[in-house]
Amino acid sequence: MSDSTPNMITLTVPGMGSDHCAGIVRKTLERLDGVGTIQTNIANHHVSVTIEANGPDGDTLKKAVEGAGYDVAAVQSDEEDAESDTEIEEAYLSQARNRLIIAAIPTTLIMLLMIPHMFWQPIPGYLAIVALLAFPVVFLYGGIATHKSTWRSLKNGTFNMDVLISMGSLPPYLIGLVGFVYTMTSFIEMAATIMTFHLLGRYLEALAKGRASQAIRRLMTLGAKTARVERDGEEIEVPVKELAPGDIMIVRPGDKIPTDGEVVEGESHLDESLATGESIPVYKSTGDSVIGATINKEGRLRVKATRVGGDTFLSQVVRLIDQAQGSRVPIQEFADRMTGRFVPAVLAISLASLMAWALFPDALRPILDWGATFLPWVNPEAATPTLAILAAVAVLVIACPCALGLATPTALMVGSGIGAERGILIRSGEAIQTFKDVKVMVLDKTGTITRGEPKLTDAVTAEGVEETRLLTLAVSVENASEHPIARAIVEGAKERDVKPGEVSEFRSTGARGVSGKVGDETVLIGNRRLLEEEGVAGLEALDDAMSELEGKGRTVVIVAADGQALGLVAVADTLKEKSVEAIRGMHDLGLHVVMITGDNERAARAVADEVGIDEVQAGVLPEGKVDAIRALQKKHGNHVAMVGDGINDAAALKQANVGIAIGAGADVAIEAADVTLVRGELTAVVDAMHLSRATYGKIVQNLIWASAYNVAAIPIAAIGLLHPMIGVIAMTASSLSVIGNSLLLKRRFATSSPQGDSK
């Protein structure tokens, strides 16, 4: 492989329908020299392979996978785009439907002939007719792909599900031909029926998995296809793929935002539900960032493109979900060990059943006599060879490694889709399993519980002073300053319809305060020390109010005019709208909530008391947050999750057992996290925990059902109580039941509020 070859190759393997299949593909590729990490994603049938220096090329990978029994529909060096994925999925579904139809027509005719032949009137030439009708079902259009897969699988030393189907259909057909020279029970009808039901199962699984991955596929196709941009003074329409950072895009009412950007002109409300799960449109104006694929509701916007292609928010979301769906859940290790040995074990049990019936029929017949009393398909009077073949074939077709293999990925598929629709991105299956056991939730304060920006909260006047006068003087002087506190006062006064006046002789004294002349009055704004140095009178009358506000964690400045204190103005980093509700929800989940912040004890305690935090650790520097997490892990066990949004949270997020990043925060924090909350509200943490517990619950239910099914069904088939035709129906139903159980997650969360439910 040359140095110019990309280090990541993606194969699309339509037949990789379960984790059992994915395991075979992984093991096959691991045998190749120069292959690095391998990630399989059953939802979109992708196998992403990292290629080391001088490793194999795409053709070599394709031949290896095909050698294991799986067709490869596409080989790409870049990430598969949404349109290609959809086309491949539709082609696979169409192919499965066509094969089913081609098999179902002659099989139906066989059934229509078999019933009168067996119960009313023998049909002349019946065996020849059913042999001809079943031949294309078993050997040609219906079964050829299955048998090719079986041959390649056996030749490569692997055992996939198709091996069992071939062994369950080919021998019965061939044994049935003996009827032309020796009178015996025909098994040809059974061979055709087994293959047809197998194809029906494949088609229904493809349909059901399509429903399971519906949310993800919808996300992948949501982006705009074209964009209107300004080029050389003109508006022209170009494909979104041709956009570059810095392009100015024109977005009209009703249009999708073509790519991530920043509003440079105009104002409007955007429907951001695809990203955040919130249905209420969000107001945007000059300077605000916008997300590609969100919908402009009314105003005309000029937007500067900031991120394009694979760097956009939507691409990152799809990539994160792709990682989650292809990840491993620790509980799946049991199923992996079981399915790895499953097919050889089933073949051995089938052979043992055949030999047992051939050698000890008299010992086994009493079981059939008992079963015949309530099972209409059991015939104790059948010849011993017939009973032996029926038992052996029933074992082959009742066994279902697919049900075990589908248990985890289908639940992850549905759960990650629900999360994406609600603005919750869980990076890995391991995080889902760990998240459910979390006992301690650690929260950063600024930007997580609070908005991360100061806001005017209080205006307290001295005796005889009107609030409007106090705010007018304050905003007039602060309007000339760029300090965050000054901007908070200006914005707060604007919300109260207080307009600034003209200011002259403006002067700033750094962090201590500002002064200026408003009309004939000399105004001074700052902390108590500054005003005392300037000899301002009347400060003592404001002491109680100042102490009370500072006790609440407010930052307080004093406003004075011509040497006389007029009152106080307080600003604070205000709570996010749903912080109290979110922490109440965490308590309902049994979590111990801890706030770790670099702020002082008084400010931290004021916020903690307001929202109901259980424990506060204040004055913690960024490097100290990691030690604080370690201390909590030592005290409470490895059950600590942390929520943060800043660069200084990244190391602590990594240290926590589950790191949760607010999506509006720094990219480095998001990359360090196991869970990303696109919605900037803490209620999404509660949603994520409900979703994690529900998804893990479905994985456990699926594994229990699939294991119990196989443990119970195989012995029943081996002793002759299960007809192969019933067995193949049950095998199909087993896989579908696992998928259906996973899809029930949608019903649970479909009618719940964004904060989910815990039922």
C-alpha positions in Angstrom: 0.0 0.0 0.0 1.5 3.3 -1.0 2.0 6.3 1.3 -0.7 8.2 -0.6 -3.4 5.7 0.3 -5.8 7.0 3.0 -5.4 5.4 6.4 -9.1 4.7 6.7 -11.1 2.4 4.4 -14.8 1.9 4.8 -16.5 -1.2 3.4 -20.3 -1.5 3.1 -21.4 -5.0 3.9 -25.2 -5.3 3.4 -25.4 -8.9 4.7 -23.7 -8.0 8.1 -27.0 -8.1 9.9 -26.0 -9.0 13.5 -23.2 -8.8 15.9 -22.4 -12.4 15.2 -21.9 -11.5 11.5 -19.8 -8.5 12.5 -17.6 -10.7 14.7 -16.9 -13.0 11.8 -16.0 -10.0 9.6 -13.7 -8.5 12.3 -11.9 -11.8 12.9 -11.4 -12.2 9.2 -9.9 -8.8 8.7 -7.7 -9.1 11.9 -5.8 -11.9 10.1 -4.5 -9.5 7.5 -1.1 -7.9 8.1 -1.1 -4.1 8.3 -4.7 -3.8 9.6 -5.2 -1.5 12.7 -8.4 -0.8 14.4 -11.6 -2.3 13.0 -15.0 -0.8 13.8 -18.3 -2.4 12.6 -21.6 -0.6 12.5 -24.6 -2.9 12.0 -27.0 0.1 11.6 -25.4 1.2 8.3 -23.6 -2.0 7.5 -20.2 -0.3 7.6 -16.8 -1.8 8.4 -14.3 1.0 9.0 -10.7 -0.2 8.9 -7.6 1.8 9.9 -4.7 0.8 7.7 -1.2 0.9 8.9 1.9 1.7 6.8 2.2 -0.8 3.9 -1.1 -2.4 4.9 -3.7 -3.9 2.5 -5.7 -1.9 0.0 -9.5 -1.8 -0.4 -9.6 -4.7 -2.9 -7.7 -6.9 -0.5 -10.1 -6.1 2.3 -13.0 -6.7 0.0 -11.7 -10.2 -1.1 -11.1 -11.1 2.6 -14.7 -10.2 3.6 -16.2 -11.9 0.6 -14.1 -15.0 1.5 -15.8 -15.0 4.9 -19.2 -15.3 3.1 -20.3 -11.6 2.9 -20.8 -9.6 -0.2 -19.3 -6.1 -0.2 -21.4 -3.4 -1.9 -19.0 -0.5 -1.7 -15.4 0.3 -0.8 -14.6 3.9 0.0 -11.6 5.8 1.4 -13.7 8.7 2.5 -16.7 8.6 4.8 -19.8 7.2 3.1 -22.1 10.0 2.2 -25.8 9.9 3.1 -27.1 9.5 -0.5 -24.8 6.5 -1.1 -25.8 4.9 2.2 -29.5 5.3 1.3 -29.1 3.9 -2.2 -27.2 0.8 -0.9 -29.8 0.2 1.8 -32.6 0.5 -0.7 -30.9 -1.8 -3.2 -30.3 -4.4 -0.5 -33.9 -4.2 0.7 -35.1 -4.5 -2.9 -32.9 -7.5 -3.5 -34.2 -9.2 -0.4 -37.8 -8.5 -1.4 -37.2 -9.9 -5.0 -35.6 -13.0 -3.7 -38.5 -13.6 -1.3 -41.1 -13.2 -4.0 -39.2 -15.5 -6.4 -39.1 -18.1 -3.6 -42.6 -17.6 -2.2 -44.4 -18.2 -5.5 -43.3 -21.8 -6.1 -43.3 -22.6 -2.4 -46.9 -21.5 -2.2 -47.7 -23.8 -5.1 -46.0 -26.7 -3.4 -48.1 -26.1 -0.2 -51.3 -26.0 -2.3 -50.4 -29.3 -3.9 -49.1 -31.0 -0.7 -52.3 -30.6 1.3 -54.7 -32.5 -1.1 -51.9 -35.0 -1.9 -51.4 -35.9 1.7 -55.0 -35.8 3.0 -57.4 -36.4 0.0 -56.1 -37.7 -3.3 -52.6 -38.6 -4.4 -51.4 -36.5 -7.3 -49.8 -38.3 -10.2 -46.1 -37.2 -10.6 -46.3 -35.3 -7.4 -42.6 -35.8 -6.4 -41.4 -34.7 -9.8 -43.6 -31.6 -9.7 -42.5 -30.5 -6.2 -38.8 -31.2 -7.1 -39.0 -29.0 -10.1 -40.9 -26.2 -8.2 -38.4 -26.4 -5.3 -35.2 -26.4 -7.4 -35.1 -22.7 -8.1 -36.0 -21.9 -4.5 -33.3 -24.0 -2.9 -30.6 -23.8 -5.6 -31.1 -20.8 -7.8 -32.7 -17.4 -7.3 -33.8 -18.0 -3.8 -30.9 -19.9 -2.2 -27.9 -19.3 -4.4 -26.7 -16.3 -2.3 -27.0 -18.3 0.9 -25.1 -21.3 -0.5 -22.3 -19.1 -1.9 -22.0 -17.5 1.5 -21.9 -20.9 3.1 -19.2 -22.2 0.8 -17.0 -19.1 1.2 -17.5 -19.2 5.0 -16.5 -22.9 5.3 -13.6 -22.4 2.9 -12.3 -19.6 5.1 -12.8 -21.5 8.3 -15.6 -19.4 9.7 -19.2 -20.3 10.4 -22.0 -17.8 9.7 -25.8 -18.2 10.0 -26.0 -19.2 6.3 -24.1 -22.5 7.1 -27.1 -23.6 9.2 -29.6 -22.7 6.6 -27.7 -24.5 3.8 -27.4 -27.6 6.0 -31.1 -27.3 6.8 -32.2 -27.1 3.2 -29.8 -28.9 0.9 -29.7 -32.3 2.6 -33.5 -32.6 2.8 -33.9 -31.7 -0.9 -31.2 -34.3 -1.9 -32.6 -36.9 0.4 -36.1 -36.3 -1.0 -34.8 -37.3 -4.5 -34.3 -40.8 -3.1 -38.0 -41.1 -3.4 -37.7 -41.6 -7.2 -36.0 -45.0 -6.6 -37.2 -45.9 -3.0 -40.5 -45.2 -1.4 -40.0 -42.8 1.5 -41.2 -39.6 3.0 -40.5 -36.6 0.9 -38.4 -33.8 2.5 -38.3 -31.5 -0.6 -41.3 -29.5 0.6 -39.5 -28.9 3.8 -36.3 -27.7 2.0 -38.3 -25.2 0.0 -40.2 -23.9 3.0 -37.1 -23.5 5.2 -35.4 -21.5 2.5 -38.4 -19.3 1.9 -38.9 -18.6 5.6 -35.2 -17.8 5.8 -35.6 -15.2 3.0 -38.7 -13.9 4.7 -36.8 -13.4 7.9 -34.0 -11.6 6.1 -36.5 -9.2 4.5 -38.4 -8.5 7.7 -35.1 -8.0 9.6 -34.0 -5.5 6.9 -37.3 -3.7 7.3 -37.2 -3.7 11.1 -33.6 -2.5 11.2 -34.4 0.2 8.8 -37.0 1.4 11.3 -34.5 1.1 14.1 -31.9 3.3 12.3 -34.5 5.7 10.9 -33.5 8.6 13.1 -29.9 8.4 12.1 -30.6 8.1 8.4 -33.0 11.0 8.7 -30.2 13.1 10.3 -27.8 12.2 7.5 -30.1 13.4 4.8 -31.3 16.6 6.5 -28.6 19.0 5.2 -29.3 21.4 2.4 -28.1 20.4 -1.1 -27.4 23.9 -2.4 -26.6 27.4 -1.1 -27.1 30.9 -2.3 -23.8 32.8 -1.9 -22.4 36.2 -2.8 -19.8 36.0 -5.5 -18.4 39.1 -7.2 -21.3 41.2 -6.1 -23.9 38.7 -7.4 -26.0 36.0 -5.7 -25.5 32.6 -7.3 -26.5 29.1 -6.3 -23.8 26.5 -5.7 -23.7 22.9 -4.3 -23.1 22.9 -0.5 -20.0 20.7 -1.2 -18.4 23.8 -2.9 -18.8 26.1 0.1 -15.6 27.4 1.8 -15.1 29.0 5.2 -15.7 32.8 4.8 -18.4 32.5 2.1 -21.3 34.8 2.6 -24.6 32.8 2.3 -28.0 34.3 1.7 -30.7 32.5 3.6 -34.3 33.4 2.8 -37.4 32.6 4.9 -38.1 28.9 4.8 -34.6 28.0 3.7 -32.3 25.6 5.5 -29.0 27.1 6.8 -26.6 25.5 4.3 -23.7 25.0 6.7 -22.5 26.1 10.2 -21.9 29.9 10.3 -22.3 33.3 11.9 -25.0 35.8 11.2 -23.5 39.0 9.8 -26.7 40.7 8.9 -30.4 40.3 9.6 -32.5 38.7 12.4 -34.9 35.8 12.5 -36.1 32.8 14.5 -34.5 29.4 13.6 -36.0 26.0 14.1 -33.1 24.1 15.7 -35.2 21.0 16.8 -33.0 18.6 14.7 -30.0 19.6 16.8 -31.4 20.3 20.3 -34.8 18.5 20.3 -36.4 21.7 21.4 -39.4 22.7 19.2 -39.5 26.4 20.1 -37.7 28.5 17.4 -34.6 30.3 18.7 -34.0 34.1 18.0 -30.8 34.9 16.0 -29.3 38.2 15.1 -25.9 39.7 14.1 -23.0 37.9 15.7 -25.0 34.7 16.7 -23.8 31.3 15.5 -26.1 29.1 13.5 -26.1 25.4 12.8 -26.3 23.9 9.3 -29.6 22.2 8.3 -31.6 24.3 10.8 -34.5 26.1 9.3 -34.9 29.9 8.9 -38.5 30.7 9.9 -39.0 34.3 8.8 -36.3 36.9 8.2 -33.7 37.2 5.5 -30.2 36.5 6.8 -26.6 36.9 5.6 -24.5 34.2 7.1 -20.7 33.8 7.0 -19.8 30.1 6.6 -17.5 29.0 9.4 -17.5 25.2 9.1 -18.0 23.1 6.1 -17.9 19.4 5.1 -16.9 17.0 7.8 -16.3 19.8 10.3 -20.0 20.8 10.5 -22.1 20.1 13.6 -24.3 17.7 11.7 -21.3 15.7 10.4 -19.9 15.5 13.9 -23.3 14.3 15.3 -23.4 11.5 12.6 -19.8 10.6 13.4 -20.5 10.4 17.1 -23.6 8.2 16.6 -21.7 6.0 14.2 -19.1 5.5 16.9 -21.7 4.7 19.5 -23.5 2.2 17.3 -20.3 0.4 16.4 -19.0 0.4 20.0 -18.9 -2.5 22.4 -21.0 -2.9 25.6 -19.2 -4.9 28.3 -22.2 -7.1 28.9 -22.0 -8.2 25.3 -18.8 -10.1 26.0 -20.9 -13.1 27.1 -22.9 -13.1 23.9 -19.7 -12.8 21.9 -18.1 -15.8 23.5 -21.4 -17.8 23.0 -21.9 -16.8 19.3 -18.2 -17.5 18.4 -18.8 -21.1 19.2 -22.4 -21.3 18.3 -22.6 -22.6 14.8 -20.0 -25.4 15.2 -21.8 -26.4 18.4 -25.2 -26.5 16.6 -23.7 -28.6 13.8 -22.4 -31.0 16.4 -25.7 -31.2 18.3 -27.5 -31.8 14.9 -25.2 -34.7 14.1 -25.6 -36.1 17.6 -29.4 -35.9 17.3 -29.2 -37.7 13.9 -27.0 -40.5 15.4 -29.1 -40.8 18.5 -32.3 -41.4 16.5 -30.6 -43.8 14.2 -29.1 -45.9 17.1 -31.6 -45.5 19.9 -35.0 -45.0 18.3 -36.9 -47.2 20.8 -35.6 -45.2 23.7 -36.7 -41.9 22.1 -40.1 -42.9 20.7 -41.9 -42.7 24.1 -41.0 -39.0 24.1 -42.9 -38.6 20.8 -45.8 -40.6 22.1 -46.1 -38.1 24.9 -45.6 -35.1 22.6 -48.2 -36.3 20.1 -50.9 -35.8 22.7 -50.7 -32.0 22.4 -48.4 -31.3 19.4 -50.2 -32.0 16.1 -47.1 -32.1 14.0 -45.5 -35.0 16.0 -45.9 -38.4 14.3 -44.6 -41.3 16.5 -45.5 -43.8 13.7 -43.0 -42.3 11.2 -40.1 -44.3 10.0 -36.9 -44.0 12.0 -34.8 -42.4 9.2 -37.6 -39.8 8.8 -37.6 -39.0 12.5 -33.8 -38.8 12.5 -33.7 -36.4 9.6 -36.5 -34.2 11.0 -34.7 -33.9 14.4 -31.4 -33.1 12.8 -32.8 -30.5 10.5 -35.0 -29.0 13.2 -31.9 -28.4 15.3 -30.2 -26.6 12.4 -33.0 -24.2 11.6 -34.2 -23.5 15.2 -30.8 -22.3 16.3 -30.5 -18.6 16.1 -27.1 -16.8 16.7 -28.7 -13.8 15.0 -31.0 -13.1 17.9 -28.0 -13.0 20.3 -26.1 -10.9 17.8 -28.9 -8.4 17.4 -29.5 -8.0 21.1 -27.0 -5.2 21.7 -26.7 -3.3 18.3 -30.4 -2.9 17.8 -30.9 -1.5 21.3 -27.9 0.9 20.7 -29.3 1.8 17.3 -32.7 2.8 18.7 -31.3 4.4 21.8 -28.8 6.5 19.9 -31.5 7.6 17.5 -33.8 8.7 20.3 -30.8 10.5 21.9 -30.0 12.3 18.7 -33.5 13.5 18.3 -33.4 14.9 21.8 -29.9 16.5 21.6 -28.2 13.7 23.5 -25.1 12.1 21.9 -23.8 9.1 23.8 -20.4 8.3 22.4 -20.1 4.6 23.3 -22.0 1.5 24.5 -19.6 1.3 27.5 -20.8 4.7 28.6 -24.4 3.5 28.5 -23.5 0.6 30.8 -21.4 2.8 33.1 -23.9 5.7 33.2 -26.7 3.6 34.6 -24.6 2.9 37.8 -23.6 6.6 38.4 -24.2 7.6 42.1 -22.5 11.0 42.1 -23.1 13.8 39.6 -20.4 16.6 39.6 -21.4 19.9 38.1 -19.2 22.9 37.1 -20.9 26.2 38.0 -20.2 28.7 35.3 -21.8 27.9 32.0 -23.3 24.7 33.4 -25.6 25.6 36.2 -25.4 29.3 35.4 -25.4 31.1 32.1 -21.7 32.1 32.3 -22.4 35.8 31.7 -23.2 38.5 34.2 -26.7 40.1 34.3 -28.2 43.0 36.1 -30.1 41.6 39.0 -30.7 44.4 41.6 -30.8 48.2 41.9 -31.1 49.6 45.5 -31.5 53.3 45.9 -30.5 55.5 48.9 -33.3 57.4 50.6 -34.9 60.0 48.4 -33.4 58.7 45.1 -35.5 57.3 42.3 -34.4 54.1 40.6 -34.7 55.6 37.2 -32.2 58.3 38.1 -29.8 55.8 39.6 -29.9 53.6 36.5 -29.7 56.5 34.0 -26.5 57.8 35.6 -25.0 54.3 35.9 -25.8 53.3 32.3 -24.6 56.6 30.9 -21.1 56.1 32.3 -20.9 52.3 31.9 -21.9 52.6 28.3 -18.5 53.9 27.6 -16.8 50.9 29.2 -16.2 47.4 27.7 -15.9 45.7 31.1 -18.3 42.6 31.4 -19.9 44.2 34.5 -20.5 47.4 32.5 -22.0 45.5 29.6 -24.3 43.7 32.0 -25.5 47.0 33.5 -26.1 48.5 30.0 -28.1 45.5 28.8 -30.1 45.3 32.0 -30.9 49.0 31.9 -32.0 48.6 28.3 -34.4 45.8 29.3 -35.9 48.2 31.8 -36.3 50.9 29.1 -33.7 53.2 30.7 -31.7 55.0 28.1 -28.1 56.3 28.5 -27.3 60.0 28.4 -24.3 61.8 27.0 -21.1 61.3 29.0 -17.9 63.3 28.9 -14.6 63.2 30.7 -14.9 59.4 31.0 -12.1 57.7 33.0 -11.5 54.1 34.0 -9.5 53.1 37.1 -9.0 49.5 36.0 -10.8 46.9 38.0 -11.8 49.4 40.8 -14.4 51.5 38.8 -15.2 54.2 36.3 -16.2 57.9 36.3 -17.5 60.5 34.0 -19.6 63.7 33.7 -23.3 63.3 32.9 -24.8 66.7 32.3 -23.6 68.8 35.2 -23.1 65.9 37.6 -19.8 64.1 38.2 -20.6 60.4 38.5 -18.4 57.8 40.1 -19.1 54.0 40.0 -17.0 51.4 41.7 -16.3 49.3 44.8 -16.4 50.6 48.3 -12.7 51.1 48.6 -12.6 53.5 45.6 -15.5 55.5 46.8 -14.0 55.8 50.3 -10.8 57.1 48.9 -12.7 59.7 46.9 -14.5 60.8 50.0 -18.0 59.9 49.0 -20.6 60.4 51.7 -23.6 58.3 52.6 -21.9 54.9 52.2 -22.9 53.6 55.7 -26.6 53.8 54.8 -26.0 51.2 52.1 -23.9 48.7 54.1 -26.8 46.4 55.1 -28.1 46.1 51.5 -24.5 45.6 50.2 -23.9 42.8 52.7 -27.2 41.1 51.8 -26.5 41.2 48.1 -22.9 40.0 48.4 -24.2 37.2 50.7 -26.3 36.0 47.7 -23.1 35.9 45.5 -23.8 39.2 43.7 -21.1 41.5 42.5 -22.0 45.0 43.8 -20.9 48.4 42.7 -21.8 51.8 44.3 -23.1 54.7 42.2 -22.3 58.2 43.5 -22.9 61.7 42.0 -21.1 64.9 43.2 -19.7 63.1 46.2 -23.0 61.6 47.5 -23.9 57.8 47.3 -27.1 57.3 45.3 -27.4 53.6 45.6 -26.2 50.1 44.6 -26.2 48.2 41.3 -25.7 44.4 41.5 -24.9 41.9 38.8 -24.6 38.2 38.9 -24.1 35.1 36.7 -27.8 34.1 36.7 -29.1 30.5 36.7 -30.0 28.8 33.6 -33.8 28.5 33.2 -34.1 24.8 34.1 -31.2 24.3 36.5 -33.5 23.9 39.6 -35.7 21.5 37.7 -32.7 19.4 36.5 -31.1 19.1 40.0 -34.5 18.1 41.4 -34.6 15.4 38.7 -31.1 14.2 39.6 -32.2 13.8 43.2 -35.3 11.8 42.0 -32.8 9.5 40.3 -31.0 9.0 43.7 -27.9 11.0 42.7 -25.6 12.9 45.1 -25.0 16.2 43.4 -21.7 18.0 43.9 -20.6 21.4 42.5 -16.9 22.0 41.9 -16.0 25.5 40.9 -13.1 28.0 40.9 -15.3 30.7 42.4 -15.1 31.8 46.0 -17.0 30.0 48.7 -19.6 32.7 49.2 -20.6 32.9 45.5 -20.6 29.1 45.1 -22.7 28.6 48.2 -25.2 31.1 47.2 -25.8 29.3 43.9 -25.8 25.9 45.6 -28.4 26.9 48.1 -30.6 28.3 45.3 -30.7 25.2 43.2 -30.4 22.5 45.9 -26.8 21.2 45.5 -25.8 18.6 48.1 -22.1 19.4 48.3 -19.9 22.3 47.3 -16.2 22.4 46.6 -15.2 26.0 45.9 -11.9 27.7 44.9 -10.8 24.6 43.0 -8.3 25.5 40.2 -8.6 23.6 36.9 -5.8 21.3 37.7 -7.4 20.6 41.1 -10.6 19.4 39.5 -9.0 16.1 38.5 -7.9 15.5 42.1 -11.4 16.4 43.3 -12.9 13.8 41.0 -10.4 11.1 42.1 -11.3 11.9 45.7 -15.0 11.4 45.0 -14.3 8.2 43.1 -12.3 6.9 46.2 -15.2 7.8 48.5 -18.2 6.7 46.4 -16.6 4.0 44.2 -16.1 4.3 40.4 -19.6 5.7 39.9 -18.9 9.4 39.3 -20.1 11.5 36.4 -19.2 15.1 35.7 -20.8 17.8 33.6 -18.7 20.6 32.2 -18.4 23.0 29.3 -15.1 24.7 29.3 -11.5 23.9 28.3 -10.6 23.8 32.0 -13.1 20.9 32.4 -11.6 18.6 29.8 -9.1 16.8 32.0 -11.7 16.3 34.8 -14.3 15.0 32.2 -11.8 12.4 31.1 -11.1 11.4 34.7 -14.7 10.9 35.6 -16.3 7.5 34.9 -18.7 9.3 32.6 -17.8 12.7 31.2 -20.7 14.9 30.1 -20.1 18.0 27.9 -22.6 20.8 27.3 -22.7 21.0 23.5 -22.4 24.7 23.4 -19.1 24.5 25.2 -15.5 24.1 24.1 -14.7 21.5 21.4 -11.9 20.1 23.5 -14.4 19.4 26.4 -16.8 17.7 23.9 -14.0 15.5 22.6 -13.0 14.5 26.1 -16.6 13.6 27.0 -18.5 10.3 26.8 -21.8 12.1 26.5 -22.5 15.4 24.7 -25.6 17.4 25.4 -26.4 19.6 22.4 -29.1 21.3 24.5 -27.4 23.7 26.8 -29.7 22.8 29.7 -29.0 20.5 32.6 -32.4 18.8 32.2 -30.7 17.0 29.3 -28.5 15.2 31.9 -31.6 13.7 33.4 -32.9 12.8 29.9 -29.6 11.1 29.2 -29.7 9.1 32.4 -33.2 7.9 31.7 -32.2 7.0 28.2 -29.1 5.2 29.3 -31.0 3.1 31.9 -33.8 2.3 29.4 -31.3 1.3 26.6 -29.3 -0.9 28.9 -32.4 -2.5 30.2 -33.4 -3.4 26.6 -29.9 -4.9 26.0 -30.3 -7.1 29.1 -33.9 -8.1 28.1 -32.7 -9.0 24.5 -29.8 -11.1 25.7 -31.9 -12.9 28.3 -34.6 -13.7 25.7 -32.2 -14.8 22.9 -30.2 -17.0 25.3 -33.3 -18.5 26.9 -34.7 -19.1 23.4 -31.7 -21.1 22.2 -31.2 -23.0 25.5 -34.8 -24.1 25.4 -35.4 -24.6 21.7 -32.4 -26.7 20.7 -33.0 -29.6 23.1 -36.7 -29.6 22.2 -35.7 -29.9 18.5 -33.1 -32.5 19.2 -35.6 -34.9 20.8 -37.9 -34.7 17.8 -40.7 -32.5 19.3 -40.2 -29.6 16.8 -41.0 -29.8 13.1 -38.3 -28.0 11.0 -41.0 -25.8 9.4 -42.2 -24.7 12.8 -38.5 -24.2 13.8 -37.6 -21.9 10.9 -40.7 -19.8 11.7 -39.6 -19.6 15.4 -36.1 -18.8 14.4 -37.3 -15.8 12.4 -39.7 -14.8 15.1 -36.8 -14.8 17.6 -34.7 -12.3 15.7 -37.8 -10.1 15.0 -38.8 -10.2 18.7 -35.4 -8.8 19.7 -35.7 -6.0 17.1 -39.3 -5.4 18.2 -38.3 -5.2 21.8 -35.6 -2.6 21.0 -38.1 -0.6 19.0 -40.4 -0.4 22.1 -37.9 2.2 23.4 -39.4 4.6 20.8 -42.9 4.1 22.3 -41.6 4.8 25.8 -39.9 8.1 24.9 -42.4 9.1 22.1 -45.0 10.5 24.6 -42.6 11.5 27.4 -41.5 15.1 28.0 -37.9 16.0 27.0 -36.9 15.1 30.5 -38.0 11.5 29.9 -39.5 9.1 32.4 -38.1 6.5 34.6 -40.7 3.9 34.2 
